Amino acid sequence: MLLAGSDDGVYRLPDLDGSADRTAERVLESGRVMRLRQFGSVDGLFAATTTGLVHSTDGETWTDLAVPEEQVYSVGALPDGRFYAGARPARVYVGEFDGGAATGEGADAPSVDWTECEGFRDLPSREEWRLPRHENLAQVRDIHHDPAGSDRLVAGVEVGGVHVSDDGGETWTERRGPGDDESSVDDDIHELRAVGAGEYVAATGFGLFRTTDAGATWTRLDEAFDQRYFRSVVSVDGTVYAGGALANSSTWDDADAEPELFALRDSGIEVIDFPASDETVTGMTAADGDLVVATHRGSMLVHRDGEWAAVGDLPVNEELTGRYTPLTRVEN
């Protein structure tokens, strides 16, 4: 089944087989869902929402994991089973299930011991992580394991850039580049992906960026295009896809919004055909080697064998500011 996050919770669709039944059924009622993720080292799936981090072993029954901060914008995990919550205000917490496994839900669910990664507060640029439109607060948009090291984490902050820990979150180093415009990443991180060892791609409010040296230097990828506001990015079978628009989400329903879906291959970056041409791609995932996308208007499509097919419709709120529609595929 396919799970999708929206403004009021998580929705389920039966699958991607083109069934006539494309109705999305809500399986979790929550605040706005920012991330839906699964990990090989931790059973079940996680939904990071503005009303908490919740966990499910079956995609139907959910347990609040009681992160010390209510608003959770991201979740990540290391191979040893430790998992991490990125919050607003911008803080990182590490947790482990009591007993080492998530074996139940509801009243029988194991509790989680949370510890703040206090070193994240010691980053030199910390006092700059704020914008008036964000109530002078920042949020941790993504946390990923970098396969370059068993304890290496990379985190993206909106607004605050990219930061790396080599010791499971105890200490952190800024990896925004050397500080010049030519080889530094924009600090308005919307989505960050670790696509290989030391290789990250960042969708930001001012460009699409890639690093191959764990953030020591960055290359901007989108300079040949007018779209500079990127909201989503994913890697599928070696190809990186990114959804972009001319400006922020308040403009996405304007006649001249001009959203595009991009593909980054060895030959470079290019625009690819997308049937919902007036909709901004705000969530993506991989399913059996195929690209699955969701848009700000709730359209969900799969790209299979060179063709696009509609797989469902996701209820979305009319308020567009901050739109995210995270996706994940769960084996039935």
N, C-alpha and C positions, 0 to 999 in steps of 0.2 A: 504494500500500500504506500501511497504518497502522503506525507504530512506537510502542511503548509501553515505558516504563522501569519496572522493578520492583527488588526488593531484590538480585537476583543478575544483572542485566544488562538488555539491550534485547531486546524480542520483536517479531516481525513478524506481522501479519495480512494476508491477501490484499487485502482492500478493505472497503468499507462497503456492498456491494450486497446484503447479506442472504444470502450464500451459505451453504449447509448446512455447509461446512467453516469452523468458527469456531476452529480450533486455533491457538494462538499458538506460533510457532516461535522459539526463542532464536537471535539472530544475533550477540550480543555477550555474553560472560561477563565480569562486572566486579563491583565493589562496588555499593552502592546507587546507583541513578541518580536524580540530583536535577533535572536539566533536559535536555531534548532540544530543540535549536533549529536553525533554518535562517535564512540571511540572503541578501538579494538581492545583497550586495556580495562575498560569499565563497562559492565553490562548495562543495557537499556539505552535510553536517550534522554537528553536534557533540553529543556526550553528555558532560555534566558529571557525574562520579561520585566516590564516596569513594575510588576507587583511581586517579583521574587524569582528565584531559580527553582524549577520543578523538575521532577524525574519520573520516568515511567519505564517499566520493563516490558510493556505490551502495547503502548501507544493508546491505551484507553483509560487506565487508572493512573492517577498522578499524585505525587507526594511533594509538598513544599519542603525544600531542604534548609530553610531558615538561615540563609546567608545574613550576616550582621547588617548589611545594607539592603534595603528593600528593592531598590532599582538595580537590576542586574542586566547588563548589556551584552555580556559575552561569557563563554565557558570554553575551557580547554582542558587537556589532560596530558600527562606524561606516560611513557610505556609501563612504568611501575604501578600505575593505578591511582596516583595522586591526581586530583582534578582541581581546577582553578575557576574562580568566579571573578569577572571584571565588572566593576560597579560604577555607578554615578552617585556621589562624587568619585573621582578617579582613584579607586583603590583596588588592590588585588588580594584575594583570599585563597588559601589552599585548604582543601578538605579531603577527608578519607571517610568512607563508610565504617562504622563500628563493625568489627569482624571482617573487614576487607572486601565485602561484597554487598550489592544491593539485592537482597533476597526476598523482599516483601514490599507491599505498598500500604498506604493508609495507616491504620492503627498498628499494623505489624511491621511497618517499615523501620529499618535501622536508622539511627540518628547519624549525623555527620559532625565531626569535630572540625571546626573552622579556626584557622589561624591567619591573621593578616600578614601579608608579605610587606613588612614595614620598610624594607629597603626601597620599595617603589616610591615611597614618599620622599626619599633622599635625592632623587634625580635633580640635577642642577637647574633644569628649565621648569621645574614644577610650578613656580609662581607665575609662569607665563601661560599656563594651561587654562585659559578662560576666554570667553567672548560674551559681550553684553547680551546677545540674543540667546545664549545658553545659560542665562542667569548667573553669569560669571563662574560657571562650573564646567568641568570636563568629564568625559565618560570613557571607559576602556571598551573600545568597540570590538576588539578581537584578541584572543590569546591562542597561540598555536605552539605545538611542539615542533622544533626544528630538528630534523633527523641528523644534523651534523653532530649532535651530542645527546646522550641519553637524558641529561638534565637541562637541556637548552630550551628556553621559552622565548618567544617573540610576541610582543604586545603592541597593538596600535591604539592610539588615543585620539579622540576628537574633543577638543583641539589640543594636540600635544606631541604628535609625531610617533616614531617607532623606537622601541626599547627592547633590549635583549638581556636575558639572564642566563648564565651558564651553570647555576647552582640551584636550580629548582625554585627560583623566585626569591632567594635570600638577598642577593645583591643584583643591581641592574646597571646597564650602561646605555647611554643614549646612542642610537644608531640612525640619526637623521641625515647623515652625510657630513662633509667637511664644513658646511656653513655657507657655501656660495650657491648662487642660483643655478649654476650649471650642473651640479652633481649632488644636490640635496633633495630630499622628499618634502612635499608640502606637508604641513603639520595638521591639516584638517582631514584626518583619516576616517573614511566611511567604511571600508572593508579592507582587510589585510589577509593575504593567503601566503602560507609557506608552501611553495610548489616544488621544492627540492632542498637539498642540504645547502644552507646558506643563501637560498634563492627565494626572495619574497616579491610579491606584486601587490601594490597598494592602489586602491581606488580612492581618490581624494576629491576635495572640493575644488581643486585647481590642478587637475591632470591625473594621468595614469603613469605610475612609476614602477621600475623594476630594479632590484639589486641582486647581484650574484656573489657578493662578499659580505653577507649578513649585515648590510646597511652601512658599511664604511663609505660606499659611494652608490649613487643612484642614477638611473637614466630615465629621462622622461620619454614616453612612448607616443604621445598623442599630438605632437606639435604640428603635424600635417593636417589636422582636422579642427573644425570649429568647436566641436563638443569638448568642453573642458571640465564639466561637472560629472564625476563618476560616482555611482552609488553601489555597484555590485561587481564582483569578480570571482571566477572559479577556474579551476584547471580540470580538463577532461581529456584523458589519454594523450597528454603532452601538449594540448592546445589550451591556451588561456583565453577565456572569454570575459568581456567587460561590458557593462551597460552604462551608457553615458547620455547626457543631454547638454543643452546650451547653458542652462542655469539651474538654480535650486528648485526644490519640489513645488514651491508656490507658483511656478511658471509652467508646470508640466501639462496643464490642460489648455494652454494658449495655442492658438493656431500655428504659431511659429516656434514651438518648443523644439522641434527637430531632434527627437531622441534617436539613438543608433545603438546597434549591437555590434561589438567589435570582436575580432579574433586575432590573437597574437600567435604567429607561427614562426618557424625558423626563417621564413622569407620576409618577415616583418608584420606590421599591423594592418588590418584591412577591415572595412565595413562588410558585414554579411547580411544577406537578405533575411528579413524578418516580417512575417505577415501582419503583425500588430504594429504597423509602422508608426503610429501616433502614440504608442504607449511606452513608457520608460521601464526597462527591465530592472527590477528591484530585488530579485532573488533568483538563485540558480543552484543546481546540484547536478551530480552525475548519477545515472541509473543504467547499469549494464553497458557502460561505454557510450551512452547517449546523453545529450545535453537536455536538461529540463529547466524551463524558465517560468517565472511568474512576473507579472507587471503591476504597475501602480493601480491599474483598474481591475485587477483580479483575474486577468486571463492567464491560464496555465497551458503551456505547450511543450511538446517534446520534439526534438530534431533527431530523426531516425532514417538511416539510409538515404540521406540527402534531402529528405522531405520534412516539412513541419506538420504536426497534427495537434489539434486541440484535445486536451485531456481533462479539462475541468474549469470551473469558474469559482473564484474565491470571493466571499463577501468582503467588501472593503468600505471603509468609512469615507464620507465625502471630504473630510478634512485631510489634506494631502501632506501637510508639513511633517517631515520626518518619516515618510513612508518606507517601511521595510516589509518584505514578504519572504522570509527564509523558508527553504525547502529541505526535506530529507526523505530518502527512500528507506522503508522498513520492510524486511522480508516478512511475509505473512506466516 
